[in-house]
Amino acid sequence: MLKNLIIRNYALIEHLDLEFGPGLTIITGETGAGKSIMLGALSLVMGGRADTKVISDGGSKSVVEALFTDVDEELIPFFEEKGIDWVAGADGVSEMTIRRELTASGRSKVFVNDTSVTLQTLAVIVPRLIDIHSQHANAKINDPSERLRIIDAMAGNDELRAEYLSLFNDYVEVRRRIKTRKELLARSAENIEFLQFQLEQLDKLNPKAGELKEIERRFEVLSDADEIKGRLSMLASMLGDSDRGVQSMLAEASGLADKIDFNLLGSETEGDGENEPADSSFSDAASGITARLRALIVEAKDIYETVDDYNSRIDTDPAALARLSDRMNLYYETVKRFRVKDADELAALHADIRRQVSEVSLGDDEIPEMEREARRLAHELKQKADQLTATRVKSAENFSRKLCDTARPLGLANINFEARVSTRKLTATGQDEVDFLCSFNKNGQPKPIGDIASGGEIARMMLSLKSILAGHINLPTIIFDEVDTGVSGEIADKMGSMMHDVAQNMQVIVITHLPQVAAKGDMHFKVYKQDGDTRTVTHVRQLTVDDRIRELAAMISGSEVSEAALSAARALLSANV
């Protein structure tokens, strides 16, 4: 809902700050008073073309700001995408401020909730906020997607459309996977010979992570095997049980120690006094010598066995050394050929190339399966599309009949309207395209609405359309700009009643010259001009009940307001309160 409109330095308007309410708002005023100027300013915040000629004399810039409340929450994801704050008032109701600034130099800026946006972004937002209809502005109905939206709203086929869209997305995803797979296979097929050559090279090596480091270690050992083996043999001989071996010498020492009574040595040690016992620490240490020698024999034997085991494990076979050298060099050459960082990367590369070759070989098995799935989905999708078409055809017939019934009392007795559904290729919205065809003349051939010259007839037809849709679609604020031109009397009264009925479900703002329509309003603003010393300025004020009576009387009788006109105005207003 449009809650507030501020206009500064725009054409004849110096400053306006208008508060709007729900229901039906009426705007009246003499021709040339500035009603179209207000509409032009509002069009500016809707993304209309900016013209520096509208900047008031002496003004540096024009500013138009509109505050909307209860904004469609379906815009939230779009706001998040564009980095625009989503604002809620103290009562929790969403609010949106759109400000358009136009400088004398021709620069134009747009702000949504104080965030600078492009006109393209504004073009997405505005249709959810406000819709202007006049004798010369019915372009929205020429949008095929809008016509389809109208028929779907009348059909109430939301659940069916959701099921169709889910199937459509699945189908598109399968087709995407098939395309990606075929492109991958095509690229791989172009390189298959090279991939197979690489695979053969890596198969010869069959690299394994960590293998080269182990080969290098073993190669280093084998390269010095003779020297290492000689040293180990000499060490084993020294530790062995030969005549000059450590084990023989320790055994002989242990035998000598067994023959010594170390207790005797300890008892002859003198104390410090006559009654002091002899020091036994030396005796205790001496008595442990034999045990220590025996422990050394065990340790020497263990060391000997370890050294002897190392010696036996060393392979001095020149053929083994040659084999290690060949594999080590093959690793080095392969790392260089494939330009990898180290040998461990060869193992990962080997696995990747093997996978690619395998995918080329097995790809033909996977694609047919995916194509079978695509055909299954296409069949289900076509069935669902046919069901959707059936709902739309029925809805179009009902809508056509209802629109004619609604429009005929508005002076369109010969209207012939047809919402025609035709099929096309499958898209995200189904297989249907909707055209609105209309004729206002008896026996006239219906033509697309876009081919019909704009005028009062098509404006009344659009009023009928909006009246029907008001109970089915969450429409934005609608502004009817003099759509009642060319009608009077009973038809004008019926148009006013229809606008009032539409306003029960949404905010409706009507610019009118008809007292029958103006009397239906919940709020009434008058636009008028006032001459100053240097310029003429347009003003707008909200009318009280007495003001409305005088305004209606002036609309009935003209500039000379008679008592009869005032009486008629009172009767007209009281009949609609």
N, C-alpha and C positions, 0 to 999 in steps of 0.2 A: 504494500500500500504506500502511495505517495503521501508522506506526512508533512513535509515542509519543502518550500521552494523559495530560494533566495536569488534575486537577479539584481546585478549592479552594472550601471553604465552600459546598458544594452539598448540600442536604438533610442526610442523616446522614453525608456524607463531609466530613471536615475537609481532608484532603490526600491525593491519590493521584498517583503518577507511574509509569505502566505502560509497559513496552517490549514491543512486539509484533514477531513475526517472520513470515516467509512460511509458506505451507502452512495447516494446519488448527489453529486455536486453540480450545481448549475453556474455557468458563466455567461453573462449577457453584457450587452453594450452596443452603442450605435456603431454603424459601419465606419471603419477607420479609427475607432477609438483605441485600438491596440490589442485586440484579442489575438490576432494572428502573430503579433510581436511576442506575446507570452508563449504561444505555441512554438514559435521559432526558437526562443530561448530554451524551452524544454527540449526541443529537438537537438540543441547543441550538446546537452549532457547525454543525449542518446547516441552521440557519435555523428551527428549531422555535419555537413560541410561548414567550415568556419570562414567567415567573410569579415575582413577588417572594417567594412563599411558600417557594420552594426555598432561599432564602438561609439559611444556618445561623444559629442563635440567636446574637446578638451580633455577627455579621459585617456589615461595611459593604457588601460586594459578593461575588458569586459569579463565579468565573473558570473557564472551560473552554477548554483549548488542545489542539489536535490537530495533529500533524506527519505529513504524507503525503510519501512519496517515489515516484519514478518516475511523475511526474504526466503525464497525457496532453498531448503537445505541441500538440495541436489547440487548446488554450486560449491559446497564446501571442498570437495576434492579438487575442483578447478582453482579455487582460491589458494589451497595448499600448494598446488603445482606452480602457481604464479607468485607465491610469496606474499599474498595479500592477507591481512589479518581478518579473521571472522569475528565480528563484534556483536555482543549481546547487551541489551540495556539492563537496567536495574530489575526489571520485571522478567528478565530471561528471554524476552522476544528479540530476535535477530534484527540488526540495523545495518544499513549500508548508506554511505554518503558518496555521491559522485559529484566531483567538482571539475568544471571545465574553465580554463583561463585562456583568453585570447588577447594578445598584445597588439599594439598599433603597428609593430614591425611585421606582423603576420604569423608570429610564433604561437602555437597552440599547445597547451598542456592538459593532460587528463589525469585525475587522481581518484582512486577508489579507496575509501577508508584511509586517506592520506598517503597512499602508496601510488607512485607514478606508474601509469600503465600505458600501453599502446592502444590505438583505436581498434586494432584487431582483437585485443583482449576485451575491450568495452563492447564490441559487437557480439561477443559470446554471452555477456552478462545481461545486456539490456532487454533481450526478448523475454527473460524471466521476470522482468520488472514492470514494463509498461508497453502498451500497444495503442497506437494512434490510428483512428479510422476517420477518413474524410471522403468527400466525393472524388478526390484526386489521389488518394493514398490507400490502395488495397494490394500493395505488392506482396505482402506476406502470404496471401492466399495463393499466389502464383508459385510458391515454393512447393515442389512435389512432396517433400518430407512433411510439410505442414498439413497438406491434404490427407496424407496417409495417417498422420497422427490423429486427425479429426475422426476419420472413419474407425480407427482402432479404439478411440475413446468411446464412441457410440456403440461399438461391438462388445466392449468389456472383455476383450480377449487377452488380458494381461498374462494369465497363467500359460496359455497356449503359446504366446509370443516368447515367454521365458524358456519354455521347453524347446521351441524351435531354435532360439539363439544358442542354447547350450549344445544342441546337436550341430548347429552350423560351426560353432567354435571348434568342436571335436573334429569335424570334417576338415576344416581349414588346417588344423594342427597336423592331421595325418598327411594331407597333401604337402604341407611344408616339410615334414620329415622325409617323405618320398623324394621331393625335389632336392633336399639337402643331401640325401643318400646318393642319389644319382650323380649329383655334381661331384661328390667326394669320390665316387667310383670312377667317374670320367677322368678326374685329375689323377687318381691313382693308376688308372689304366694307362695313361700317357707315360707314367714313370715306372710301370711295372717291370720293364726289362732292367732298368737301372736298380730298382729295389731288389730284384732277384739276384743281380750281380753282387750287390752289397751283402745280401743275406748269405750267398755262397762264401764270400770272403770271411764273414764273421762265423759261419758254421765251421770253417776249417780251424779257426782258433777256438771257438766255443768258450769265450771268456767267462770267467767267474770272479765275482768280487773278492778281493784279497789274495787272489792266486799269484799275481806277479810279485808281491812282496815276499811271499813264501819261497818262490823260485829264486829270487835274488838272494835271500838268506842262505838257502841250500847251495847255491852256486858259489857263494863266498866261502862256505865251509869246504866244499869239494876242491876249490881252487888251491887251498892250502892244506889238503888232506895229508899228503906225505909228511910235511913238516910237523903238523899237529899230531899225527899218529906216532911219529918218532918221539916227540916230547912226552906223549902220554905213556908210551912203552917204557921210557926211562923212568918216569915218575912211578909207574906200576912196579918196576923192578926195585926201586928204592923203598917202596912201601911193602913189598912182598915178604915171603918167608925164606928167601935165599940166605946164604951165609952172611951177606952184608946188608940184608934187608932190615927195615925198621922193625918188622914184626919179630924176626929172629933175635935182634939185639934187645928188644923189650922183654922177650921171653927169658933170655939169659939174665937180664937185670933183675927180673922178677924172681928167678931161682936164687940168685945171690941174696936178695932181700929176705927170702924165706929163712935163710940160714943165720940171720942176725937177730939176736934177742934185744930188741930196742928198749925193753923194760929195764934191762940192766943199765943201759946208758942213762935212762931217766933217773934211777934211784941213787946214783952217785953225785947227783947235783946238790951242792951245799946250799943251806938256807942262810938267812941273814942273822939268825940268833940260835941259841942253844936249843930252845924249845920250839923253834919254827920248823914246820914240815918242809921237805924238799919240794922244789918247784916241779909240778907234774905236767906243765904245758908242753915242755919239750918232749917228754915221754909220749904224750898223746899224739903229737904231730908225727913222731918217728914211727909209732905203731901203725899209722895210716898209709905209710909209703907203699907197702905191699899192695894194698887195695887200689891205690891210685895207679900203680904200674899195671895192674890187671885191667883197669878201666881204659888205660892208654892202648893196651893191646887190642881191646875190642874196637875202640874208635879207629885205630890204624887199619884194622882189618876191614872195617866198613868203608873207609876212604879208599882203600885199595880196590875193593870190589866195585865201587862207583867209577873210579878211574878206568878200571879194566873194562867195564861195561861201555863207557864212552868210546874206548879204543876199539872195541869189537864192532860198534855201530858205524864207525866212519868207513864210508865206501870210497875206495880209491880207484874205482872202475872208471877209466877214461871215457868209455861209451856213455855212462850215465851223465858225466860232466858235459859231454857233447850234446846230449839230449836236452839238458837244462839250458844250455847256451842257445840252442836253436829256438826253443819255445820262448825264452826271454827276448831274443831278437825279434821274433814274430810279433810279440806283444808291442815292442817299441815301434816297429814298422806300421802296425795297424793303428796305434794311437795317432801316429803322424798322418796316416792316410785319411783317417776319418775326422781329423782335426778336433779331437776331444781333449779335455783337460788332463785326464789320467786314465789308467787302465780300468778302474772301477766303472767309469762311465760307458765303457764298451759293452759291459753286460747289460746295462739299461737300454742302450741303443740297439743291441742285438734283439732284445725282447720287443722293442717298438717296431722295428722293421719287420720282424716275423709277424707281428699283429697286423701291420698294414697289408702285407702280402696275403695273409689269411683272409682279411676283409674283402679284398678284391676277388679272391677265390670263392668266398661264401656269400658275397653281396647279392648275387642273383637269387639266392634262396630267401633272403630277407625281404627284398623288394616285392616279390609276388604276394607275400603274406600281408604286407602293408597295403598293397593295392586291393587285395580282397577286402580288407577292413574299410578302405575308402569307398569301395562299391557298396558295401553293406550300409555304411553311414549315409551315402548319397541316396540310397533307396529309402531309408527311414526319413531322411531330410525332405525328400520330395513328397512323401506321404504327409508329413507334418505341414509342409508348405501348402498342400492341397486343402488340408483341414483349415488352415489359417485363411486361405482364399475364400473358402465357403463362408466363414464368419464375416469376412469383409464384404462379400457380394450381398449378403443378407442385410448387413448394416448399411451399406450404400443405398439399397432400395428403401429401407426405412427412413434413412436420413433425407433422401430426395423427397419422399412423400411428406415428411414432417416439415421440411423447409418450405415447400410450396404452400402447405396449409397455414404456416406461420406468416408467410410474406403476403399472401393474397389480401388479408384485411388491411394491409398498409398501402393499398392503392396499386398493388401489383396483381391485378385480377387475372392477367394472361401469362403469368410467369410459368415457365417450363424449365425446371431444374433437374439435372441428372448428375449424380456422382457415379462415374463409370470406372469399373475396376478391370484392368487388363494385366495379363501376365507377361513376365520378362524373365531374364536369367535370375538364378538364386543369388540373393545378397543377404546381408545380416538382418534385414527387416522382412525377408520373405521373397516371394516371386511376383509381388503385385505392384502396380503403379496406378495411382488414382488421378483421374481428371475430373474437374468440375466444369460442366457445360451448362449454359443458361441462355434462355431467350425470354424477352419481355413482351413480345408481340404475339398475337394470336396466330397459330399455325406457323410460327417462326421456327427455323431450324436452330437447335441449340448449338452454341459455339463455345470454345474454351473461354473462361472468364477473362483471361489475359488479352483476348482479342476483342472484348466488348469495350466500347468507349466508356470512360468513367462518367458518372453522373449520379443524380439523385436516386435513380432506380437501383443501381448496383449498391449504393450506400445503404438503402433500405433492405436490400437482400442480405448484405453483410450484417446489419443489425439483427435480422431474423436468425442468421447463422450463429451469431454470438449468443443470442437469447437461448437457442437450443443447447449450445455447448456449455453454458454457465453451470449447469447441474452435473456435467460429466468431466470437465477438465479444470484443473487448478489454474485458471487464467490469471494473468497479471492485471494491474490497473489498466482500464480501457478508457481512452479519450475519444469521444465522438465529436468531430468538428463539423458542425452545420450539416449533418447528414439528413436533417429534416427540411432542407431547402426544397421548395416547390410543392410542399404539402400544407394542408390547413384543415381546420374543422375536425371532423371525427377521426380522420386518419392521423392528424397530428396528436390527438388525444391518445390514440392507440399506440403510437410510437413512444409517447411519453410513458405510458403504462408499461410498455415492454422494457424500456430502459430502467424504470423503477424496479421491475421484477428481476432483471439481470443484476441490479445493484444489491439485491438481497444476498448474493453469493460472492460478490467482489466489489471493489471500488470502481465507480463509474463517474467520469467527469464529462459533462456535456456543454458544448458551446452552441447556443441556440438563439434564434430570433422568434421562436414561437411561445406565446404565453401558456398554451396548453402543456407544453413540455416543461417550461420553467417552473410551473406550479407544482410539479411532481418532486422537486428537489428536497433533499434533507439540509443542504447548505446552498447559499446563493451568493455569488460574488458579482459585483458590477465593475466593468472596465470603463474608464472615462478619461478624457483628455482635459488638461487645464493649461491655459496660456499664462506664461510668466513674462517677466520683463525682457528676457533674452531668448527664451525658447519655450516650446510646447512640451509638456511632460505627461506621460501616461501614468495613471494611478489605478489601483484596484482596492476595493473595500468590501468587506462582508456586510450583507444587508440584514437589518433587523426585520421583524415581521411587518412593521409599518412601512419600512423602506421597500420591502418586497411587494406590498400592495400597490405602492405608487409606481414601482418599476413594471409590474404586470399591467397596470392600467395604461402606462405609456406605451407598452408593447401592443395593447389592444387598440388604443385610439390615436396613437401618434403623439406629437409634441404637446398638443392641447389635451390635458388630462381632465376629462369631464367627470361629473359626479356619477354618471351612468357607468363610465369606465371603471371608476373606483369600486362601485358596487359589484360590477361584474368580476373585478379582480379579487374582491373579498370572497365572493361565492366560489370562484375558481380555486382559490387557495384553501378555503375551508373544506372543499370537497376532496382535497388531496392530503389533508393533515391526518 
